[in-house]
Amino acid sequence: MDLYRLIKRTQPYPFESLWGFLMRAAKANHYRTHQEILEYALDASPTNPQVQIAQIPRLATYMRNSVAEISQLSGICQPIPKQGKVWKITGEWLGKTIFLQLNHAPICPKCLQDAPYLRGEWHLSFLTVCWQHACQLIGRCPQCRRQLTLLRNAPEHCLCGFDLRNSLAIEADVVALLVSKLFANRSHGPLVLDSACLSSEQVENLAHLSLEGLCHTLWFLGHHLQGNFLLDSCSALRKLDYREINEMVHGVFWLLADWPTRLDGALTKRIALNAKWAGDNSTMRLLGPIQRYYETHIAPGDSRFITNPYETFVRQLVRQSGRKPRPSRLDSPQLELDFA
C-alpha cells in the first residue's frame, strides 16, 4: 500500500465536507478529479463516490492522513442492517436523505473568502443561510445558473470556471438565521442564540435536541402540521427546495410562538381534512401520517415540549370519540403535563 499513496498530504479542517476535502487533495496532487482518488484508494465506482466508515483506514493510508482526521469529515456513510444507511454530518449521524444534500451543496461566498473549503453543515437541507456571516447560502452558480454539484474540481470554483468567492452576499432572513445557528450550536457551540423571533424558552428547547432530533422536529412541525399535506396519502418524504424549506421553518416558528395553543389549531385543521372514523384505528385514520411519523421519529426526553401537548391532544380526541385507540405509546400511563 505504501507504494501507492498521494505524494502531497492535505490537512483537513474540522467537520469539513468529505467531498470538498477530496477536491482539495486531488488539486494538490494533480489528479483530474477527486473521484480518481476513490478509484485508486478504494476501487470505488466513478458513479458511486460514497465512502463507508469501514473504508476509512484504507483511504487514510492512501491520503497520508490519520484515521481520526478522515473519520471526523462530514459525508461518510455507514450501512445499518435492515435500516439502510446513516451519514455523519458535523460529528453526528443522520439517517434520512431528505435532511441531506448528497449530490449538491450550497456555499457561503464569505466563508470561501475566509478559507476555500466546503463546510460540513452545508450538506444539511435545513440550512439556507450562513450563521457566521448572516447571509444567504448560494445553491446555483451566479454565472451559469447550474446547481453547485459536489463533482466539481475545486470548492471555490463552479464547473464553468466562475470564482464563487465573487458571488453577491444577500442578507439572511432572521428566522432562517436562527435555524442555522441552532444547527451550528451542535458543532461550533455554545453560541449566543438570538431569540428575537422566538421565546428564549422555545429556543432552549430546540437547542437541547440532537442533530437528528432537531431535523425530525422541524419536519414534523413544519411539514406534517403546517405544510400542504393530505392525510390520506403516504408520508411523501421528498426533498424540498429553498423556498419550501424557508416556508416550513417559518411555519414551525409560528407554531412555537404560541405553543401549545397553535398546536391544537393545526391538528384540528388537519383532522378536518380527513374526518372519517374507522373502528379501532380511529386515531390513525384521523391523523394519518402525522401519527405514524410522530410514533416513529419524535422521541420522549428532550422532546417533551412537543410530546406532552401532542399526546394530551390525541388522548382528548380519542375520549371525545368514545372509541378505543390503536395500541401505541399513547397508552403509556405517563400523561401528566409538566410545564415547570
C-alpha positions in Angstrom: 0.0 0.0 0.0 2.8 2.4 0.8 3.9 2.3 -2.9 0.5 3.7 -3.9 -0.1 6.9 -1.9 -0.6 10.5 -2.6 2.6 12.5 -2.9 1.3 15.6 -1.1 -0.7 15.4 2.2 -3.7 17.7 2.6 -4.7 18.8 6.1 -8.5 18.5 6.7 -10.4 21.2 8.5 -12.7 20.2 11.5 -16.0 18.8 10.1 -15.0 19.6 6.6 -17.1 18.1 3.8 -15.5 14.8 2.7 -16.1 15.7 -1.0 -14.6 19.2 -0.6 -11.6 17.7 1.2 -11.1 15.2 -1.7 -11.4 18.1 -4.2 -8.5 19.9 -2.4 -6.4 16.8 -2.2 -6.9 16.0 -5.9 -6.0 19.5 -6.9 -2.8 19.5 -4.8 -1.7 16.1 -6.3 -2.6 17.0 -9.9 -5.5 14.5 -10.2 -8.1 15.2 -12.9 -11.0 14.7 -10.4 -11.4 13.7 -6.8 -13.3 10.6 -8.0 -9.9 9.3 -9.1 -8.7 9.2 -5.5 -11.6 7.0 -4.5 -11.0 4.7 -7.5 -7.3 4.2 -6.7 -7.7 4.1 -2.9 -10.9 2.1 -2.6 -11.6 0.6 -6.0 -14.7 2.7 -6.0 -17.0 3.0 -8.9 -16.9 6.5 -10.5 -20.7 6.6 -10.4 -20.9 5.8 -6.7 -18.4 8.1 -4.8 -19.8 7.3 -1.3 -17.2 6.4 1.4 -18.3 3.9 4.1 -16.8 4.0 7.6 -15.2 0.6 7.1 -13.2 2.0 4.2 -11.7 4.9 6.2 -8.4 3.1 7.2 -7.6 2.4 3.6 -8.5 5.9 2.5 -6.5 7.5 5.3 -3.4 5.5 4.4 -3.6 6.4 0.7 -4.0 10.1 1.5 -1.3 10.2 4.2 -3.8 11.2 6.9 -4.7 9.6 10.2 -7.9 7.6 10.6 -9.1 10.2 13.1 -8.6 13.0 10.6 -10.7 11.3 8.0 -13.3 9.9 10.4 -14.4 13.4 11.5 -15.2 14.5 8.0 -18.9 15.2 7.1 -20.4 12.9 4.5 -19.1 9.5 5.5 -21.8 6.8 5.5 -22.4 3.6 7.4 -24.8 0.8 6.4 -27.3 -0.3 9.2 -28.8 -3.8 8.8 -32.5 -3.6 7.8 -32.5 0.2 8.1 -30.4 1.5 5.2 -27.6 4.0 5.6 -26.7 6.8 8.0 -24.4 9.7 7.2 -22.1 11.5 9.6 -22.5 15.3 9.5 -20.6 17.6 11.8 -19.9 14.7 14.1 -23.4 13.3 14.4 -25.4 10.7 12.4 -28.4 11.3 10.2 -30.5 8.6 8.7 -32.9 10.5 6.3 -31.7 11.6 2.9 -34.4 14.3 2.9 -32.3 16.1 5.6 -29.2 15.9 3.4 -27.8 17.2 0.2 -25.5 14.4 -1.1 -25.1 15.5 -4.7 -25.2 19.3 -4.5 -24.5 21.7 -1.7 -24.7 25.5 -1.4 -21.9 27.7 -0.4 -21.3 31.0 1.5 -19.1 33.3 -0.6 -17.8 35.0 2.5 -16.8 31.7 4.1 -14.9 30.7 0.9 -13.1 34.1 1.1 -12.0 33.3 4.6 -10.9 29.8 3.7 -11.7 27.9 0.4 -13.2 24.7 1.7 -16.7 23.2 2.0 -18.2 23.3 5.4 -19.8 20.1 6.5 -23.0 21.8 7.7 -23.7 22.9 4.1 -24.9 19.4 3.4 -27.9 19.9 5.7 -31.1 20.6 3.8 -32.5 22.9 6.5 -29.5 25.3 6.2 -30.3 28.1 3.8 -28.1 30.8 5.4 -24.6 31.2 6.9 -24.7 31.5 10.7 -21.3 33.3 10.8 -21.9 35.9 8.1 -25.7 36.3 8.3 -26.1 35.9 4.5 -27.9 33.5 2.3 -26.2 30.4 1.0 -25.9 30.2 -2.7 -27.1 26.9 -4.4 -26.6 27.9 -8.0 -23.7 29.5 -9.8 -24.4 33.2 -10.5 -22.8 32.9 -13.9 -24.1 29.6 -15.5 -27.1 29.1 -13.1 -26.3 25.4 -12.6 -26.6 23.8 -9.2 -23.3 23.6 -7.4 -22.5 19.9 -7.8 -20.1 18.1 -5.5 -18.4 16.7 -8.5 -16.7 19.9 -9.4 -12.9 20.3 -9.2 -12.5 23.0 -6.5 -14.7 24.1 -3.6 -14.3 27.8 -4.7 -15.0 27.4 -8.4 -18.0 26.3 -10.4 -17.6 23.8 -13.3 -18.0 26.8 -15.6 -14.9 28.4 -14.0 -16.7 31.1 -12.1 -15.0 32.0 -8.8 -17.7 31.6 -6.3 -16.0 33.9 -3.8 -17.1 36.7 -6.0 -20.8 35.9 -5.6 -23.0 38.6 -4.1 -23.8 38.0 -0.5 -27.5 38.6 0.3 -28.7 39.4 3.9 -30.3 36.5 5.7 -33.8 36.2 7.0 -33.9 36.3 10.8 -35.9 33.0 11.1 -33.6 31.1 8.8 -30.6 32.6 10.6 -31.8 31.3 13.9 -32.3 27.8 12.4 -28.7 27.9 11.1 -27.4 28.9 14.5 -29.3 26.1 16.2 -27.6 23.6 13.9 -24.2 25.3 14.3 -24.6 25.2 18.1 -24.3 21.4 17.9 -20.8 21.5 16.3 -19.5 25.0 17.0 -21.2 26.0 20.2 -22.2 27.0 22.6 -23.4 30.0 20.6 -25.4 33.0 21.7 -28.8 32.2 20.2 -30.8 35.3 19.3 -34.4 34.8 20.4 -35.9 37.9 18.8 -38.2 35.8 16.6 -38.9 33.1 19.3 -39.2 33.0 23.0 -36.0 32.1 24.9 -37.7 29.1 26.4 -38.5 27.6 23.0 -35.1 28.4 21.7 -33.6 26.5 24.6 -35.9 23.6 23.9 -34.7 23.4 20.3 -31.1 23.9 21.3 -31.2 20.8 23.5 -32.2 18.5 20.7 -29.6 16.3 18.9 -28.9 17.0 15.2 -31.3 14.3 14.1 -33.9 15.3 16.7 -33.8 18.9 15.5 -34.3 17.7 11.9 -37.2 15.5 12.8 -38.8 18.1 14.9 -38.6 20.8 12.2 -40.0 18.3 9.7 -42.8 17.1 12.0 -44.0 20.6 12.9 -43.4 22.2 9.6 -44.2 19.5 7.1 -46.8 17.4 8.8 -48.6 20.0 10.9 -48.2 23.2 8.8 -47.4 22.1 5.3 -49.9 21.3 2.5 -50.2 17.7 3.3 -53.0 15.2 2.5 -53.7 12.8 5.4 -54.9 10.0 3.1 -51.7 9.9 1.2 -48.3 8.4 2.0 -45.7 10.3 4.0 -44.3 11.9 0.8 -40.8 12.2 2.1 -39.2 14.2 -0.7 -36.5 16.8 -0.8 -37.7 20.4 -0.6 -36.3 23.4 -2.4 -35.1 26.6 -0.7 -38.5 28.3 -0.9 -40.2 25.3 0.6 -37.6 25.0 3.4 -38.0 28.6 4.3 -41.8 28.3 4.3 -41.5 25.3 6.5 -39.3 26.9 9.2 -41.4 30.0 9.3 -44.4 27.7 9.9 -42.5 26.0 12.7 -41.7 29.3 14.4 -45.3 30.5 14.0 -46.5 27.4 15.8 -43.9 27.6 18.6 -44.6 31.3 19.2 -47.9 30.4 20.8 -47.4 26.8 21.9 -49.4 24.6 22.5 -52.4 26.7 21.6 -51.5 26.8 17.9 -50.7 23.0 18.0 -54.4 22.4 18.8 -55.4 24.6 16.0 -53.1 22.9 13.5 -54.2 19.4 14.5 -57.8 20.4 14.4 -57.3 21.7 10.8 -55.6 18.5 9.8 -58.4 16.4 11.2 -61.0 18.4 9.3 -59.3 17.2 6.1 -59.9 13.6 6.9 -62.7 13.3 9.5 -63.7 9.7 8.9 -63.6 7.2 11.8 -62.7 3.6 11.1 -63.2 1.2 14.1 -60.3 0.8 16.5 -57.9 2.7 14.1 -59.7 6.0 14.7 -56.5 7.9 15.8 -54.6 6.7 12.8 -57.5 7.5 10.4 -57.8 11.0 11.8 -54.2 11.9 12.0 -52.8 9.5 9.3 -49.1 10.0 8.5 -48.8 12.7 11.3 -49.3 10.0 13.9 -47.1 7.5 12.1 -44.2 10.0 11.8 -44.7 11.0 15.4 -44.5 7.5 16.8 -41.5 6.6 14.6 -39.3 9.7 14.9 -40.3 12.0 17.8 -38.7 10.6 20.9 -39.5 11.5 24.5 -36.9 13.1 26.7 -35.6 16.3 25.2 -38.7 16.5 23.0 -41.1 16.6 25.9 -42.2 20.1 25.0 -43.5 18.5 21.8 -44.7 15.1 23.0 -46.6 16.2 26.1 -49.0 18.6 24.4 -49.4 16.4 21.4 -50.3 13.3 23.4 -52.7 15.3 25.6 -54.5 16.5 22.5 -54.7 13.0 21.0 -56.0 11.5 24.2 -58.7 14.1 24.4 -59.6 13.4 20.8 -60.0 9.7 21.4 -62.0 10.2 24.6 -64.4 12.5 22.7 -64.9 9.9 20.0 -65.8 7.3 22.6 -63.7 4.7 20.8 -60.6 2.7 21.7 -57.3 3.9 20.1 -54.9 1.6 18.4 -52.1 0.3 20.6 -49.4 3.0 20.7 -47.1 4.7 23.1 -50.1 7.0 23.9 -51.2 4.1 26.1 -48.4 4.9 28.5 -49.7 5.9 31.9 -47.4 8.9 31.9 -49.6 11.7 30.5 -49.3 14.4 33.1 -48.1 17.7 31.7 -45.0 19.2 33.3 -44.5 22.8 32.2 -42.4 23.6 35.3 
